[in-house]
Amino acid sequence: MADPIPAVATQVTHHTLWQALTGSAPPRHLPPIPIGRAVADSRLATAGDLFAALPGDRTDGNDFVGDALERQARAVICEPQALQDLDSASHPVVIANCRTRSLESPAPNEPAYPTSEHCVLYVVPDSMQAIRDVGLFQRLHRTRRSLRVVGITGSVGKSSTKELIRSVFSQHFETYCNPGNLNGEHVLPLVLMGLSHIHERFVTELGMYRLGEIDEMCGLTLPQIGIVTNVGPSHLERLGTIENIFRAKSELVRALPPAESGGIAILNWDDPMVRRMEALTEAQVVKVGLTPDCDVWADQIQSAGFKGCRFRLHLPQFLYPSGRTIHVKSPLLGRHSVHNTLLATAAGLVEGIPLQKILAGLRDPNTQIRLMLVDGVNNSTLIDDTYNASEASALAALNLLADLRPERHGRRIAVLGDMRELGSSTETSHLIVGRHAANVSDLLVTVGELGRLISDAARASRMTSESVYQTARAEEALSLLSDLVRPDDLILIKGSRAVGMEEIVSGLSARRF
């Protein structure tokens, strides 16, 4: 079963919903009762929430309106079929017919005067379009005119970069971010419902599964600043070619306003495909990377082990004509995190945040959302990177494993699972990761059918058969590791969530021998 879409705290009321969905002023009998949270999964609905009954690949939210009512939802956005077989007698409801712009009672001869005890069912022709309408209404009419929006896309690194920018911006601005990884077309409208007049900056990831999706989300969020982390084979299975992924990601920079209207594109200049996007935007382009031809760049990068990394930061000449460098200590693990730090630094600089506040934001240890260190069984240490997996992120995690030194006689153990949705690059990517794992780990445990490619590549490199273990499922790997782990071992756990790699982290951090 897929994880339910998390709830999002909102700033909307019944008046907001009515105006957004009907285009008219709310009727006098509809009170401006606030909505607590927005949910797209009825199992998460609680008293006072809005349930958005959205159609899905496997289920239709319109079939679960009754469940949301049982959980005392305050509002529901649904389609007409949701009213069939609805037991209104046991649930005090009022129907808001958005097509006729009228409030109706499901019970004969009963006034349609909703109170805080009622759930208002906003009946619309298309519930997906309806939540887009509400999100856009909130963005256009319930925020300050000076709101600046930062959109972030890329094959990997979106969430890490967002968290860094959130930390930097929060030093200087009232900042709102998309919670967790809520970054797709079905959930971003719910995120927009959390915007209000107090916010000065809105930072959001823009995920993508198809061409045109980012363009549509830009039409809702209206970003002035676009950040592209990289272009890689993540979701290649869905889009078919790396060129299509490039086209999809470049929709962000194409949507930005021109430079004279405040549009800014911050690009990872070390990625050749991202570099091509300079020609596709009218926005000001700010280049970040590891070479002197960038506006914001870094060199002298060193791992500080479990304490993060160090590097020399070069600030842009358009702000410091004589040049300026500063030595930075980042709590983020892994040298690959420097690119995310540079992107966040550039965002802070172009938005006028004082340098000392930017550096304070970069020092926040709470920005580490990947590669989390966890105390493991038998005095071992786990590196939890189970959120998702691609070739680039797996290689970065393995580089971190190589940089960290186990204490005393501890070993470096790589536990690697399938990397999904890589399309035509699936075999090549797994073989590359397997060869690198052979170079940096003492023991390798693979999980899943595609994990077999990793273990085969490792054996074909320098790893002995006694050092490579191949398992079909996460439970099997956990059982094996429970017997293998010794004091001071350093264990990287990396793979797509579809393989259940988080179960290994949970088991190794919770077990007691």
matplotlib code that plots the C-alpha trace (Angstrom):
import matplotlib.pyplot as plt

x = [0.0, 1.3, 2.0, -0.9, -0.3, 0.4, -2.0, -1.2, -2.2, -4.3, -5.2, -8.5, -12.1, -15.5, -15.5, -12.2, -13.5, -16.8, -15.1, -12.5, -14.9, -17.9, -16.2, -18.9, -19.2, -20.2, -23.9, -24.8, -25.8, -22.2, -20.1, -16.3, -15.4, -11.7, -10.5, -7.8, -5.9, -6.2, -6.0, -6.2, -6.6, -9.7, -7.8, -6.0, -9.1, -9.8, -12.3, -12.2, -10.3, -10.9, -11.0, -10.2, -11.8, -9.3, -9.4, -6.3, -4.7, -6.1, -8.9, -11.2, -11.5, -15.1, -15.8, -14.5, -16.4, -18.5, -15.3, -14.2, -17.6, -17.3, -14.0, -15.8, -14.3, -15.5, -15.4, -15.2, -14.4, -16.0, -17.8, -21.5, -21.2, -19.9, -23.5, -24.9, -25.5, -24.4, -26.1, -26.7, -29.1, -26.2, -24.0, -25.0, -24.1, -24.9, -24.3, -22.6, -23.6, -20.7, -22.3, -25.6, -23.9, -26.4, -26.5, -28.7, -29.8, -29.9, -32.9, -36.3, -37.7, -34.5, -32.7, -29.3, -27.6, -24.2, -22.8, -19.5, -21.2, -21.9, -19.7, -20.1, -19.8, -18.5, -19.7, -17.7, -17.4, -13.7, -12.2, -8.6, -9.3, -11.2, -8.2, -6.1, -8.6, -8.5, -4.7, -4.4, -7.0, -5.0, -1.8, -3.3, -5.8, -4.6, -0.9, 1.0, 1.9, 5.5, 5.6, 8.6, 8.4, 11.4, 10.8, 13.3, 13.6, 16.2, 16.6, 18.2, 18.8, 15.5, 14.5, 18.0, 18.3, 14.8, 15.6, 18.8, 17.0, 14.3, 16.9, 18.7, 15.5, 14.1, 16.9, 15.6, 12.0, 8.8, 9.1, 6.7, 7.8, 6.1, 6.1, 8.2, 8.4, 4.9, 5.9, 3.6, 0.6, -1.9, -0.6, 0.9, -2.6, -3.0, 0.3, -0.7, -3.7, -1.2, -0.1, -1.2, -0.5, 2.2, 4.5, 7.3, 8.9, 7.5, 10.0, 8.7, 10.0, 8.6, 8.6, 7.8, 6.5, 5.5, 6.2, 4.1, 3.7, 6.2, 4.8, 1.3, 2.7, 4.5, 1.1, -0.1, 2.9, 4.1, 7.8, 10.2, 13.2, 14.0, 16.7, 17.8, 20.0, 20.8, 19.4, 19.7, 18.0, 15.6, 12.1, 13.7, 11.2, 8.3, 9.8, 11.6, 14.8, 17.2, 16.3, 12.7, 13.8, 15.8, 12.7, 10.6, 13.0, 13.6, 9.9, 10.8, 13.3, 11.1, 8.2, 10.3, 9.7, 12.4, 15.3, 13.9, 10.8, 12.8, 13.2, 16.3, 17.5, 20.1, 21.7, 24.2, 26.8, 28.7, 25.9, 26.2, 22.4, 21.5, 24.0, 21.9, 19.0, 20.7, 19.6, 15.9, 15.2, 14.8, 15.6, 18.9, 21.2, 23.3, 25.8, 27.0, 29.5, 33.1, 34.9, 36.0, 33.6, 30.7, 29.2, 29.1, 31.6, 33.6, 37.0, 39.3, 36.5, 37.3, 35.3, 35.2, 33.9, 31.0, 31.2, 30.2, 32.5, 34.6, 35.2, 36.2, 33.3, 33.8, 31.2, 29.8, 31.5, 28.2, 27.9, 31.6, 33.4, 36.8, 36.1, 35.6, 36.2, 35.2, 35.8, 32.7, 32.0, 28.9, 27.2, 25.9, 27.5, 29.2, 31.1, 28.2, 26.2, 28.4, 26.4, 23.2, 24.9, 26.0, 22.5, 21.1, 23.9, 23.1, 19.4, 20.1, 22.5, 20.2, 17.3, 19.5, 20.0, 23.1, 26.0, 26.2, 22.5, 23.1, 26.0, 23.9, 21.2, 23.8, 25.1, 21.7, 22.1, 18.3, 18.8, 20.2, 17.3, 19.3, 22.2, 21.1, 23.3, 21.5, 22.9, 22.8, 22.8, 26.0, 27.5, 27.4, 26.5, 23.9, 23.9, 20.2, 19.7, 16.5, 14.4, 15.0, 17.7, 19.3, 22.8, 24.0, 22.6, 23.9, 27.4, 27.3, 26.3, 29.1, 31.6, 30.5, 31.0, 34.5, 35.2, 34.0, 36.3, 35.0, 36.4, 38.9, 38.2, 34.9, 34.1, 32.4, 29.3, 27.2, 23.6, 22.2, 18.8, 17.1, 17.1, 13.7, 12.4, 15.7, 14.4, 17.0, 19.8, 18.8, 21.4, 24.3, 23.5, 23.4, 26.7, 28.4, 27.1, 28.3, 31.8, 32.1, 30.8, 33.6, 36.1, 34.8, 33.2, 34.5, 31.2, 28.3, 24.7, 22.3, 18.5, 16.1, 16.1, 18.1, 20.4, 21.8, 23.3, 25.1, 26.5, 27.5, 29.5, 31.2, 32.3, 33.6, 35.7, 37.9, 35.4, 35.6, 32.5, 32.9, 32.4, 29.3, 25.8, 22.8, 19.2, 15.8, 14.0, 14.6, 13.6, 16.2, 18.8, 17.9, 18.2, 21.6, 22.9, 21.7, 24.3, 27.0, 27.1, 30.1, 31.0, 32.0, 30.8, 29.7, 26.6, 25.2, 21.6, 20.5, 17.8, 14.4, 11.6, 9.8, 12.3, 11.5, 15.0, 13.6, 12.7, 16.4, 17.1, 14.3, 15.4, 19.1, 18.4, 15.8, 17.1, 18.9, 21.2]
y = [0.0, 3.4, 5.9, 8.3, 11.9, 13.9, 16.5, 20.2, 23.0, 25.6, 29.3, 28.9, 29.3, 28.4, 31.8, 31.1, 27.8, 29.4, 32.3, 30.1, 27.5, 29.7, 33.0, 34.8, 36.4, 33.9, 33.8, 35.4, 32.1, 30.7, 31.6, 32.2, 29.1, 28.3, 24.9, 23.2, 21.0, 19.8, 16.0, 13.9, 10.7, 10.2, 8.0, 11.2, 13.4, 14.7, 17.2, 20.5, 19.3, 19.6, 16.3, 16.6, 13.6, 13.2, 10.4, 8.2, 5.3, 2.7, 4.3, 7.3, 9.7, 10.2, 6.7, 7.7, 10.9, 8.9, 8.0, 11.6, 12.5, 9.8, 11.5, 14.8, 16.6, 20.3, 20.5, 18.1, 18.9, 16.1, 15.3, 14.6, 10.8, 11.1, 12.1, 8.7, 6.3, 9.0, 8.5, 12.2, 11.4, 10.4, 13.3, 16.9, 18.2, 21.1, 20.8, 23.7, 23.3, 25.2, 25.0, 26.7, 28.7, 27.6, 26.0, 23.0, 20.7, 17.0, 16.7, 17.9, 21.0, 21.6, 25.0, 25.0, 27.0, 25.4, 25.8, 24.6, 21.2, 20.8, 19.5, 21.5, 19.3, 21.5, 19.6, 20.4, 18.8, 18.0, 17.8, 17.9, 21.2, 22.5, 22.1, 23.9, 26.7, 27.0, 26.9, 29.6, 31.7, 31.6, 32.4, 35.4, 36.8, 35.8, 36.7, 40.0, 41.5, 41.4, 37.6, 36.1, 32.4, 30.1, 27.0, 24.1, 21.2, 18.7, 14.9, 14.7, 17.2, 19.1, 18.4, 19.0, 22.3, 23.4, 22.8, 24.8, 27.7, 27.5, 27.8, 30.7, 32.6, 32.1, 34.1, 37.2, 36.6, 35.0, 31.9, 29.1, 25.8, 22.8, 20.2, 17.1, 16.1, 17.3, 18.5, 17.0, 18.3, 16.5, 17.9, 21.3, 22.9, 21.7, 23.2, 26.6, 26.6, 27.2, 30.5, 33.8, 37.5, 37.0, 35.2, 37.1, 34.1, 30.8, 28.0, 24.9, 21.8, 21.1, 17.3, 15.8, 12.6, 13.9, 16.7, 19.8, 19.1, 21.6, 24.2, 23.7, 24.0, 27.2, 28.5, 27.9, 29.0, 31.9, 31.6, 34.6, 32.5, 29.1, 26.7, 23.6, 21.2, 18.7, 16.6, 12.8, 9.5, 9.6, 8.9, 7.9, 5.0, 7.4, 10.0, 7.7, 9.8, 12.0, 14.8, 14.6, 14.9, 18.0, 19.5, 18.8, 20.4, 23.4, 24.3, 26.0, 28.5, 29.1, 30.1, 32.7, 36.4, 38.4, 39.8, 43.4, 42.0, 40.2, 36.8, 34.9, 31.4, 29.8, 27.0, 24.2, 25.1, 21.9, 20.0, 20.2, 19.8, 22.4, 24.8, 24.5, 26.2, 29.6, 30.0, 29.1, 31.8, 35.6, 35.7, 36.8, 33.7, 33.0, 30.2, 28.1, 25.3, 24.3, 26.4, 30.1, 30.8, 30.6, 33.5, 31.6, 28.8, 26.6, 25.0, 23.4, 21.0, 18.6, 16.1, 16.6, 13.1, 12.9, 16.7, 17.6, 19.2, 22.3, 24.5, 27.9, 30.0, 32.5, 35.2, 36.8, 39.7, 41.4, 41.9, 42.1, 43.6, 43.2, 39.6, 38.0, 34.5, 33.0, 29.6, 27.7, 24.8, 22.9, 20.3, 18.4, 15.0, 14.4, 16.5, 16.3, 18.6, 21.5, 22.0, 22.3, 24.7, 26.9, 27.0, 28.1, 30.7, 32.1, 32.3, 34.2, 36.6, 37.5, 38.1, 40.6, 38.6, 39.7, 37.3, 36.6, 35.5, 33.3, 31.6, 31.2, 29.4, 27.1, 26.1, 24.7, 20.9, 20.4, 20.8, 17.3, 15.2, 12.6, 10.4, 10.5, 9.0, 6.4, 4.5, 0.9, -2.5, -3.8, -0.3, 0.1, 3.3, 3.4, 5.9, 6.0, 7.1, 5.2, 8.0, 7.1, 6.1, 7.0, 6.4, 9.9, 9.7, 6.2, 7.2, 10.2, 8.0, 5.6, 8.5, 9.5, 5.9, 6.1, 9.5, 8.3, 6.3, 3.5, 3.4, 0.7, -2.5, -1.5, -2.2, -0.3, -2.2, -1.1, -2.3, -1.4, -2.0, -1.6, 1.7, 2.1, 4.1, 4.4, 3.1, 2.3, 3.2, 0.7, -2.0, 0.5, 2.5, -0.6, -1.9, 1.5, 1.6, -2.0, -1.3, 1.8, -0.2, -2.7, 0.1, 1.7, -1.1, -4.1, -5.9, -5.5, -6.7, -6.2, -6.3, -7.1, -8.3, -5.3, -5.5, -8.6, -6.4, -4.5, -7.6, -9.1, -5.9, -5.9, -9.5, -8.7, -5.9, -6.6, -7.9, -11.6, -13.7, -14.0, -10.2, -10.0, -11.1, -11.1, -11.1, -11.0, -9.0, -6.5, -9.1, -11.5, -8.8, -7.7, -11.3, -11.6, -8.3, -9.1, -11.9, -9.9, -6.6, -6.2, -3.3, -0.1, -1.2, 1.7, 0.6, 2.6, 1.6, 2.9, 2.0, 2.8, 2.8, 0.3, -2.3, -1.6, -0.5, 1.5, -1.8, -2.6, 0.7, 0.1, -3.4, -2.7, 0.4, -1.3, -4.8, -5.9, -8.9]
z = [0.0, -0.9, 1.9, 2.3, 1.2, 4.4, 5.7, 5.0, 7.4, 5.6, 5.8, 4.0, 5.2, 3.8, 2.2, 0.4, -1.0, -2.2, -3.9, -5.6, -6.8, -7.9, -8.7, -6.7, -3.3, -0.5, 0.5, 3.7, 5.3, 4.8, 7.8, 7.3, 9.4, 9.1, 7.7, 9.8, 7.3, 3.7, 3.1, 0.0, 1.9, 3.9, 6.5, 7.6, 8.0, 11.4, 12.8, 11.0, 7.9, 4.2, 2.3, -1.4, -3.1, -6.0, -8.6, -8.5, -10.5, -8.1, -6.1, -6.5, -3.5, -4.3, -3.0, 0.4, 1.2, 3.7, 5.5, 5.7, 7.1, 9.8, 10.7, 11.1, 8.1, 7.9, 4.1, 1.2, -2.5, -4.5, -7.8, -8.1, -8.0, -4.4, -3.3, -4.4, -1.5, 1.0, 4.3, 5.0, 7.9, 10.2, 9.1, 9.3, 5.8, 3.5, -0.2, -2.0, -5.6, -7.3, -10.7, -9.7, -6.9, -4.3, -0.9, -0.7, 2.1, 1.4, 3.7, 2.5, 4.2, 6.1, 5.7, 4.2, 6.9, 7.7, 11.2, 12.6, 13.2, 9.5, 6.7, 3.5, 0.4, -2.4, -5.5, -8.6, -12.1, -11.7, -8.2, -9.4, -11.3, -8.2, -5.9, -8.5, -8.5, -4.7, -4.7, -7.3, -5.6, -2.4, -4.2, -6.1, -3.5, -0.1, -0.2, -0.2, -3.6, -2.7, -2.2, -3.9, -4.9, -5.4, -7.5, -7.3, -9.7, -10.7, -10.8, -7.3, -4.5, -4.6, -1.0, 0.4, -1.5, -0.3, 3.3, 3.0, 1.4, 4.0, 6.7, 5.0, 4.2, 7.6, 9.1, 7.3, 5.9, 7.0, 4.9, 3.9, 2.3, 0.9, 3.7, 3.2, -0.4, -1.4, -4.8, -7.5, -9.4, -7.1, -3.9, -4.7, -4.7, -1.2, -0.2, -1.7, 0.7, 3.5, 2.1, 3.8, 3.9, 6.6, 4.2, 2.4, 0.7, -0.6, -1.4, -3.1, -4.9, -8.3, -9.0, -12.3, -13.8, -17.3, -19.8, -19.1, -15.3, -14.1, -16.5, -15.0, -11.5, -12.4, -13.6, -10.0, -8.0, -10.3, -9.3, -9.8, -8.9, -10.5, -9.3, -11.2, -9.3, -12.2, -15.0, -14.7, -15.5, -12.6, -14.0, -17.3, -17.4, -17.5, -19.9, -22.2, -23.0, -21.1, -23.6, -22.5, -18.9, -19.9, -21.6, -18.6, -16.1, -18.4, -18.2, -14.9, -16.4, -19.4, -17.0, -15.1, -15.7, -17.5, -15.7, -15.7, -13.9, -11.2, -12.8, -11.7, -12.8, -10.5, -12.4, -11.4, -14.0, -13.5, -15.1, -18.9, -19.5, -16.9, -18.6, -21.8, -20.0, -20.0, -23.6, -22.7, -20.2, -20.2, -16.5, -15.0, -14.9, -11.8, -12.2, -9.3, -9.3, -8.7, -11.3, -11.5, -14.5, -12.0, -10.1, -6.8, -6.6, -4.2, -4.1, -1.4, -0.6, 2.3, 4.2, 7.9, 8.5, 10.8, 11.3, 7.7, 5.2, 4.7, 1.6, 0.4, -0.9, -3.7, -3.7, -6.9, -8.5, -9.3, -5.5, -4.7, -7.7, -6.0, -5.2, -1.8, -0.4, 2.9, 4.5, 5.3, 7.6, 6.8, 9.0, 6.0, 5.4, 2.0, -0.4, -2.8, -0.5, -1.5, -4.6, -2.6, -0.3, -3.2, -4.6, -1.3, -0.9, -4.3, -3.5, -0.3, -2.0, -4.9, -2.4, -0.4, 2.8, 4.7, 4.4, 8.2, 8.2, 5.1, 6.9, 10.0, 8.0, 6.4, 9.8, 10.9, 11.5, 10.9, 7.2, 7.0, 5.7, 3.8, 5.0, 8.6, 11.2, 13.4, 16.4, 15.3, 17.1, 18.6, 18.8, 15.0, 13.1, 10.4, 7.5, 6.6, 3.0, 2.3, 0.9, -2.7, -5.1, -8.4, -9.8, -8.7, -5.2, -4.7, -5.8, -3.5, -0.6, -1.4, -1.5, 2.0, 3.2, 1.8, 3.6, 7.0, 9.1, 11.3, 14.8, 15.8, 13.8, 12.3, 8.7, 5.9, 4.9, 1.9, 1.8, -1.6, -3.1, -6.4, -8.1, -9.8, -12.8, -14.6, -17.9, -20.5, -18.1, -15.5, -16.2, -16.7, -13.6, -11.4, -12.8, -12.2, -8.6, -8.1, -9.3, -7.0, -4.1, -4.6, -4.3, -1.1, 1.0, 2.9, 2.7, 0.3, 0.8, -2.1, -2.0, -4.8, -8.4, -9.7, -6.7, -8.4, -11.0, -8.3, -6.7, -10.0, -10.9, -7.5, -7.8, -11.3, -9.8, -6.8, -4.2, -3.2, -3.2, 0.6, 0.9, -1.3, -0.1, -2.4, -1.0, -2.6, 0.0, 2.8, 5.5, 4.3, 4.3, 7.8, 9.1, 7.4, 8.8, 12.3, 12.3, 10.4, 12.3, 14.6, 17.0, 15.3, 11.8, 9.6, 7.6, 4.6, 3.7, 0.3, -2.2, -3.5, -0.9, -3.1, -1.9, 1.7, 2.7, 5.6, 7.3, 7.5, 9.2, 11.6, 12.4, 12.9, 15.0, 17.2, 17.6, 20.7, 20.7]

ax = plt.figure().add_subplot(projection="3d")
ax.plot(x, y, z, "-o")
ax.set_aspect("equal")
plt.show()
